[in-house]
Amino acid sequence: MHIPASPAAQFNLPPRLEGLRRLAYNLWWSWHPRARILFSRIDAAGWARYRNPIPLLSGPVAWSELLENGRFMAEYESVMREFDTYMANGQDHWFSRRHGSKLDGPIAYFCAEYGFHESLGIYSGGLGVLAGDHMKAASDMALPLIGVGLLYRKGYFRQNIDADGHQEHAYPDYEPSHLPILRALDRVGEPLTVSVQLPDRELFAAVWMVQVGRVPVLLLDTDVPDNDDSDRPITHMLYVRGREMRLHQELVLGVGGVRALRALDLTPSVWHLNEGHSAFLLAERAREAVAGGSTLDEAWTAVRRNSVFTIHTPVSAGNERFDADLVRRIAGPLLEGDGRPGTGGVKLDTVLGLGLGVEQDLSQFDMTAFSLRLTNGANAVSQLHGQTANATWQGVAPHEILGLTNGVHTPTWLGQPMRDTLERYTDADFLAMDDQPARARFWERIGRVPDRELWEAHQRQKLELAIFARGRLRSQFARHGEAPSALEELEHVLDPNILTIGFARRFATYKRASLLFTDMDRLARLIWSADRPVQIVFAGKAHPADRPGQGVIQEIFGRSRNSKLRGRVFILEDYDIRIGRFLVQGVDVWLNNPRRPLEASGTSGMKAAANGVLNLSVLDGWWDEGYTGDNGWAIGGRETNPDEGAQDWADAQDLYRILEQELLPAYYERDAEGLPERYLQLMRNSIASTIWRFSTTRMLHEYVERLYLPAAAPEPRGNAAPGA
């Protein structure tokens, strides 16, 4: 699928190195280590500073020296051959072999956020990172897919934690010419712009594009001169707090996204809504159908036939709702049309009826309910979440909500030392995780890896985490005014020989980040044990509007500075994809203790497990099905106590018990060679039981066969939607 586009930045390259432009503007480099190494060889300091090839190539570069460097030129040509071969060849991959003739057009994937790489800050957390991994895996599989989202010029907030533990919010200004994005072009080669009608004016959105391997992702941007100054900020900030502004964003995503695809002459076979933020695309498609001569009932049927929906959370705050009067005022004129021929018209009362939630509250428009009623199929993101979602949305969803468990894009999240070791002994190819016969079931060969080499790969990743975290902590505490002697002490923290626990995620209260501090004296004895010490690293953000979540961050920061724990408990600020990579690759244990069953999936634990990190988790989300009894530990059981305080206490006691009686003995018990034999076997089991089963490749196999292809079939599935 080729979409005409032009680079946002102009920079000069030597003719012999012109291929770097194509490479820089394709995020293929973000999951191919040789490409990143090539950029770092151009300017090591610049790459360390930006981690983004666009400002690197735009700056002063000693091109003549590189052109005369035979090793660099040979590596450049080798990387470019690998890249060009990847881009040109998709016919031998799983989708083309199994189902290549079953789709007449691409799959259009709509999502409010995408987490591809830390250099493109248009993501918040798990939803966006999952969407980014979805795009990368689709590219690896040569799945015909196009993404649609928004370009947030101020992104999601950057987090500072002050000396009192308060979360501070700062929004950066992203200049498109400094980002690895392209400007999409229309049929005549001009920059593509689409419009969305508002009650008293027309809103314009520029269309940008991120090329993610073989997959293009369109990003809409309202910060254009054609708009009023008051409209230009609509797409500035991800998850903006104001409800009216959020509604405007979601109209741009849903309606503007459909119009961008139409302007590019693309006719999707399947429309995939990843969460309800893009639900207005369903209403826009119905309006189009009515404009084309269909009745409204025929329009809803046509829309429902080839649309699918993924729901990501059982938590109420994660399911988007708007005041019905607000929807009527802002979206009414757009959807109902102005009566002129060809403008279509979808009655707002019908739209609001389709968006009636479980509570039957007529004052609310529920985007999840609207999406469920108007899609051919829907899925939750783990087996347990599927059960919860079906119970929650009973009477709304006209079809079963399938449990299609999330996965992670292994090449993005697997540390290089571990990847090298596994590839050497298991014949794995993590850059082409498919069902190719020569590479099949490589995870069953994990036993071939010698204990010493598996442990050394893990210890190398622990050391990389320690070095990175020390630098971040030093900057953090220098800003707090800590003394030079205190900053010097940070050079010795996070000793790779000490068992390290990681906890990193969004700081919502139901995730119980402070559970480990239930008994401070008991925890202090654990972490300062002379022969079995422990150290703990936290990271995560709370939404700017989530005061209780920010309170959890302040509590953990205060605990980390408490005299009982200081020096063994740390919280890293400004959690992002880069920090996430270091943590899931470099800790020994991944802790997750939400209130069951409120964790829909929890993909960070999958990333950790693929690196041999052992999960210590409540049986919630993916761990409820991923735990085998010999690949990590389960906190508590599957029964829940309605008394939350009693449940918290019971889970904390079980957490301490596991640490004291099972986990720490396994880690610190060493054989004659100084290796933790029992712990290494658990690490092998962790990798073998998760690295394929919880990969985005396996996940996309299921999406294709259980959602996409049924939706692309000529006959609709499911019952008629109420109010249609």
KADA-V480431 format. One record per run of one state. SS is the DSSP state (H for helix, E for strand, C for the rest). FROM is the first residue (numbers start at 0). LEN is the number of residues. Records with the same first field share a line. If there is no record, write none. Layout:
SS: FROM-LEN / FROM-LEN
This chain:
C: 0-4 / 7-7 / 17-1 / 24-2 / 31-1 / 42-1 / 50-2 / 58-4 / 67-2 / 88-5 / 99-7 / 110-15 / 140-4 / 150-4 / 155-2 / 161-5 / 170-5 / 178-3 / 185-5 / 191-1 / 198-2 / 212-2 / 221-7 / 235-1 / 237-5 / 263-6 / 274-1 / 278-1 / 291-4 / 305-1 / 310-5 / 318-2 / 336-11 / 354-9 / 373-3 / 380-2 / 392-8 / 403-4 / 408-1 / 413-2 / 426-3 / 432-4 / 439-2 / 448-2 / 479-4 / 492-6 / 504-4 / 511-3 / 517-2 / 527-6 / 539-7 / 561-7 / 572-4 / 586-2 / 592-10 / 610-3 / 618-4 / 626-5 / 635-8 / 668-8 / 690-4 / 712-12
E: 4-3 / 106-4 / 144-6 / 154-1 / 157-4 / 166-4 / 181-4 / 190-1 / 192-6 / 200-12 / 214-7 / 236-1 / 269-5 / 306-4 / 320-3 / 363-3 / 376-4 / 400-3 / 407-1 / 498-6 / 533-6 / 568-4 / 588-4 / 613-5 / 631-4 / 694-1
H: 14-3 / 18-6 / 26-5 / 32-10 / 43-7 / 52-6 / 62-5 / 69-19 / 93-6 / 125-15 / 175-3 / 228-7 / 242-21 / 275-3 / 279-12 / 295-10 / 315-3 / 323-13 / 347-7 / 366-7 / 382-10 / 409-4 / 415-11 / 429-3 / 436-3 / 441-7 / 450-29 / 483-9 / 508-3 / 514-3 / 519-8 / 546-15 / 576-10 / 602-8 / 622-4 / 643-25 / 676-14 / 695-17
